[in-house]
């Protein structure tokens, strides 16, 4: 058995089974509730895979077997990677305590799963404008709940804030710098501080959205649960468009990235606006679509190619 200090700094505790150790990892007070639920899902799979595994049993074969077990459950590659990520964090803590003899890199050396490229749904510029006009024209006749949800969704599209941030953002987060309004906020998910130039970005449409409420203090929006928001957004979208897009509130976050990329905003700037900790995350969210490709290529002047074409055309005309 091994004695360690619990994550929250409690007294030493003896462990025999690995699942008991992982269970206490799940109970760490420093883990957010949404993250905790995901850790408990990983714990369930560990109990199903190896309920009687001892701490001394942890080696690369154990981890490789766990990966194969998850694969046998018909899980997608990205879901498997998420469970392995939770396992890796637990192993890091175990290694810091000094009771796992292998390094984390050694433990995962036999893993073969690779991340799948996922398509990030987003709104087009036209769809965003139609939604904005619908909100503006029907604001006074909408039900209060629908008004809050659609306004919050549009504000998210125009600023990059996630649902969790839209729920807490207040008027006090908007400040003036050199007579221009900026949004200052610490992202709930990543704990990153973001500074969004809302008066300059997308022609200040985000400010026009909040002006519709005629509020001056407190929260910008009073949002119901994410599930309720998704139902309302899907219903409004289906009413306005024939597209079969899988619409949810998080599509707004993707929309910000895609539209900024379309307008040639550097990835490093998009990263800071979206509050990403890693530029690779930004590259995934700001996935290049057909419109972005066309917009980039249309600005390039292929002068050298045109010169060659004219030269060849002249040579043919001289031969004739």
N, C-alpha and C positions, 0 to 999 in steps of 0.2 A: 504494500500500500504506500501511497505517496501523500505527504502533507503539503498543502499549498495555501497561499493567502487568497481569499475570495476576491473577485474583481472589484467589489465595492469596499474592500479594505477590512472585511470582517475577520473573525478569528480563524486560525488554521483549521483545516478540515481534512479528514482522511478520505481518500478515494480508492476504489478498487475497480469499478466498472467505468469505462470511458463515457458511457451515456450519462452517468451521474455527474461527471465533470462537465459535459456539454450542457446538461440541464441547468447547472449553476451559471454557465456562461450566458444562457438565455435569460436568466433572472437578473443579470447585471443592470443596476439602476441607471447606468450611463447610456444604455441602448434605447433608442426611440421606440415608441409603441409599435409603429408601423414596421420597423426593422425587426422587432422582437417576434412579431407574428411569423415572419419569414424564417427566423432562426428556429422557431418551434416546429415549422414544417420540416426543416432539415433534421431536427431531433427525431421526429416521427419516422423518417426514412432510415435513420441510423438504428433506431430500435427494431425496425423491421429487418434491416440488413444483418446486424450483429448485436443482438440485445445483451449478450454475455461477454462481449469483448473486453479484455482487461487493458489497462494502460500499457502494460508491457507488450501487448499484441500489436501495437501501432507500428507499422512499417510500410514500405512502398507497396507491398502486396495487398495490405489492408485497404489502402487508398485506391489502388487500381481495381480491386474487387468491388469497392463501393461505386466507382464510376460505371463498371459493367452492370451492377445491380440496378442503378438508376436508368441505364439504357434499356434494360429488360422491362422496365415499367413503361416503355414507349415515351419517355420524356424527350423533349426537344433539346438540342445541344445547348442552347442558351440557358435553359432551365437547369440542366446538369451543371453547367459552369457556375450558376448562382449558388447551388448547394455546395459545390466544391470550394467556392469562395468563403462561405461560412465556416466550413471545415478548416480551411487554411488559417483563418483568423483565430480559431480555437487552438490550432497547433502552434501558432506564433506565441500565444500566451503560455501554452504548456512549455515551449522551449525556453521562454524567458524565466520560467520557474525552475527549469533545469531538470525536469523529470521525463522528458522524451529524449532518447539517445540519438535519434536521427535529426538532421536539419530538415527544415520545411522543403527546401529544394529537393532533397533526397526522397522525401515522402511522396512527392508529386512527380517524380522522374519517369514513372511508367504511364502516366495519364496521356491519352491520345485525343481527347475531345477538343474540337476547335470551334470557335464562335461562328455562328451563322450570321450572314449579313441580313438584317431585317429592314423592311421598307417602313419608313417613317411617314405616316400620312400627314398632309398639311393642306391648308386652304390656298387656292390661287388668289392672285390680286383681285380678280373679278368677283370671286365668291366673298372675299372679305368686304369689298365695297358694297355688294348687294346686302350683306348682313348688316353693315353699318347703316345703310339707308333705310332698311326695314326697321331697325331699332329706332332711328330718329323719327321716322314717319308715324310709328305706332306706339311711341313711348307712353303717351298719356292714356291710351286705351288698354294697355297691357295689364295683366294681373301683376301684383307687386312682386311675387316670387319670380315670374318669368322676366320681369324688368331687371331685377337684380342679377339673375343668372346670365342673361344675354349681355348685359353691360360688363359684368365681370369677365366673361369669355372674350369679348372684344378688347377690353383693356389688356387682357393676357396676351392676345394676338399682337398687340401694338407695343408691348413692353417686354415680353418674354417671361413674365412672372408665372410660376406654377400655381396650381389650385391652392396649395397650402399657404402660399404667400399672398394670394388675392384675398384669402379669408382674414388676414391680419393687417394688411396694409392700411395706413391711415393718412389723413390729410397732413399730419405733422411730418410724414416722411417726404413730402414735397418741399423742396427748398430752392431758393434763388441763388444762382452763381452768375455774376456779371449780367444781371438782369434777365437770365434765362432760367427756366424751371427745370430742376432735376429731381429724380426719384432716388432716395437713399434708403437702402433696405439690406438687412442681413437675411439671406436665403435660409429658409427653415431646413431644407433637405441637406444642403452642403455646408451650411454655416459660413458661406462666402458673402462678403460685403459687395453689393453691386451699386453702381452709379449709372442710372439710365437717363440720358438727355431727352426727356419726354416732350419737350417743346420743339426740339429740332427733328426728332426721329419720326418718320412717317407724317411729316407736316403738322405735328402736334395733335393728331387725331385722338390720342389717348386723353388729352386734356378736354377735348370736346365731349368725349363720352361721360366724364365725371361731371361736367358742367350741367348736363341734363337733369341731375338730381337737385341742384341748388342747395347743396350742403356745404358747410364750411369747416366742420370739425368732426372728429370721431372717425369711424371706419369709412373707407370709400364705398365698400359693398357689404351687404349682409347676406352671406351665402348659406344655403342649406347644405346637406351632405353631398359628397361628390357623386354618389349614385343618382340622386335627384337631379343634380345639374346635368349629368350625362343624358338622362331621359329627356329633359327639356330641350337641350341642344340638338339631340337627334331629331326630335319632333319638328323643331323650327327649320332645321337644315333640310329635312325631307319635304317640308312644305314649300321651300324656295327652290330646291334643285332636284334634278333627276339623277344625279350622280349616286353611285352605290358606295361611296366612301364610308369607312368605318370611323365615324365621328365620335370623339370624346373630348372632355375638357383639355386633356393633355395635348391634343392636336394644336392648340393655340401656341404652346411652347415650341413645337416643331415649325409652325407657321412663321413665327418671328425669325427663327434661324434661316429658313429657306428664303424669305423675302429680303432679309439683309444681305444674304449671299447673292441673290439676284441683282441687287443694287451695288454689287462690287465692294461690299464692306469686308475688310480683312478678317480672316478667321480669328486672329488674336483679339480683335475688338468684339466680335460676336461672343467669344469665350467669356469676356469680362461682363458683357451685358447679361448673358444667360446664367452667370454664376457657376460655370463649370470649373472643376479643379484640375481637369486634364484636357489639353487641346484635342486629344483623340475622341473624347466624348462629343466635342463640338463638330468634328469632322463627320461623325455618324449622324448627328441631328441635322446638320446642314447638308443633307444629301442633295447632290446635283440632279435636277430634273431637266426635262426637255426644254422648258422655258429658259432656265439658267444657261444651258448650253448655247441656245440660240442667241441669247442676249450677249454672251461673251464673244461668240464667234462673229456676230454681226458688226462688232466694233473694230475688228481686225482688218486692216487694209493689206490684202495679199498682192502688194505691188510687184514683187519679184516674179510671182506666178503670171501676173498680167503682162509683164514685159516679155517673158518667154513665149506666151501665147501670141503676142503681136509679132514677134520675130519669126515664129513658125508660120504664121499666116502670111507674112510678107514673102517668105521663101517659096511657099506654095504658089502665090500669085505670080512670082517672077518666072517659075518653071512653066506655068501655063502661058 
